[in-house]
């Protein structure tokens, strides 16, 4: 089944919520709610996903962490994931994860993205404009893509953005934009 029309809540100290991609995605158009309650709660996606988008976080509140399964995951995170309370996103080990995020989500001051695993893990900021990642903890990312617009946008990254904690990490930063004729 799914929880797209159910109400789930907890008042336990901390919850571990294990769900499949299909169940997670079923909530995209649903009216269900999932309230993690007090303490730090984690949703763990139990299979490799390429289909979780921001709309799938509709109705989720006070769940602070999201953990992805091993494999090459692709996930979209924006206003609804931020409203759900997601502050830590942990990718799985494997072929590389892709995090498609909005500026509002990735600029959250206490956000921690840990990619991990082998392969190329990447963050793509999907909306244009100035981006400031200096307050975001991002670990084990090998590629960052920012859609800058034609204006005078700044992309600020922390000094250790591509630091994996050991050895050197090949890093790619891509800025996509229209040509500014000024």
N, C-alpha and C positions, 0 to 999 in steps of 0.2 A: 504494500500500500504506500500511500504518501501522506504527508501532513499538510497538504495544500488547503484543506478545509477544516483542520483540527486546531485546537489550542493546546500547546504544550508549554508547561512552565515548571520551574524548579526553585526550591529554596535551599538546596544542598550547598555545602561549602564550595564545591567546585564540580562542574559537570564535564564529562567526556562524551560527546555526542558523535556517534559513528553513523554516517549515512553514505549511500551510493550517489553517484552523479545523477542518475535517473530520478531519484527521490528529491534531491536538491533542486533539480531543474523543474520538477513538477510544481514547485511553489511559485514559479515565475508569474503565472497568471492567477494564482490561487488567493484565497482569503485566509489561509492558516496563519497562526502566529507561533513563534518559538521564543520564549523568554528565558534566558539563561539564569536570571536571578543574581544573587550576590556572588562574590568571589570571581575567580578567573575561570571562564568556561571556554572549551575548545570544540569546534566542529572539525572532525577528521573525515575527509573524503576518502572512502575505502577503495576506490578504483581510480585509474588514471583518467583524467578528464580533459576534454578540449571544448566543452560546451557550457561551463558555468560562466554566467554573465552577471552584471550588477543587478538586474531585475530579479535574479534568484534569491537575493537577500531581502526581498520584500517580506515584511512581517517578522523579521528576526530582530530581537533587541537583547541587549546586555550579554552578548557573546563576544568575548574579547580576542579569541585566537582562531585561526584557520590553518589546518595542516593538510597538505596535499599528499596523495599517494606517490609511491615511486613511479618513475616513468616520465615521459615528456608531457607535462600538463600545460594547458593554456587557459587562463582565467581572466575575466574582466572585473575590475573593482572600481567603484565610483561612489556616488552620493548615498546609495542604499547600503552598500557595505560599510561606509563610514557611519551612517545612522544606526546600523546594527551593533556598532561598538567595536568592530574589528580593528585591533591595534597591532597584532602580530600575525604575519603570514609566513608560513614555513613551507618551502617547496620540498619535493621529494628527491631522493637520490635517483640518478638515471640520466636520461638523454638530454636534459635541459628543460627548464620551465620558462614560459612566457607570461609575463604579468602585463596586461593591457590596463592601464590605470588613468584616471583623470587627475588633473593637477590638484583638485581639492582633496582627493584621497591620498595621494602620495606626499602632499605637503603637510599632512597631519604631524604635529610636533612629536608625538610619542610613537609614531609608526615604526615598526621593525620588520623589514623584509629579509628573510634568510633563504637564499635559494638552495645552495648546497648541491651535492652530487657532481657527477661528471657531465661533460657536455656544456654547451653555451646557454647560460641562463640570462634572460634579458627582460628589461623593463621598457615598455613603450608608453610614453605619456601621450594620450590620444587627443587632447585638446591643445590649441595653440596659445601662445603668449609666454610671458616670463615665467620661469619655473625656478623655485628655490628648494633644493633638496638638502640644505645644510643642517636642518633639524631632524632629518629622517635617518634612522639607522638602516643602512642597506648593506648586506653582506653577501659575498660570493656571487656577485653579478658580473658577467663578462661583457654585456652590451647594454647600452642605453640609447634610446631613440626619443627625440623630442621634436614635436611638430611646432616649430617656431613660426610666427607669422611674419609678414613683411616689415613690421615695425622694428623699433630698437629694443628688442627683447634680450633679457639676460637669462642665461641658464647657469645657476649656481649649484655646484656639486661639492660635497664634502671632500676633503683632501684624501681620505682613505676609502672612497667609494668602491674602488675595485680591489681592495685589499682582502684577500682570502685568509689572512692570518698566517700563512706559511708560503714562502717562495714568491714567485712572480705570477701574475695573472695577466693574460692577454686581454686587453680592453679595447672596446670600440664605442665611440660616442658619435652618433649620427644626428645632425640637425637638418630637418627637412623644412624648407620654406620657399615662398615666392621670392623672386629677386626684388630687392628694394631699390627703386630707381633714384633715390636721393643721394 
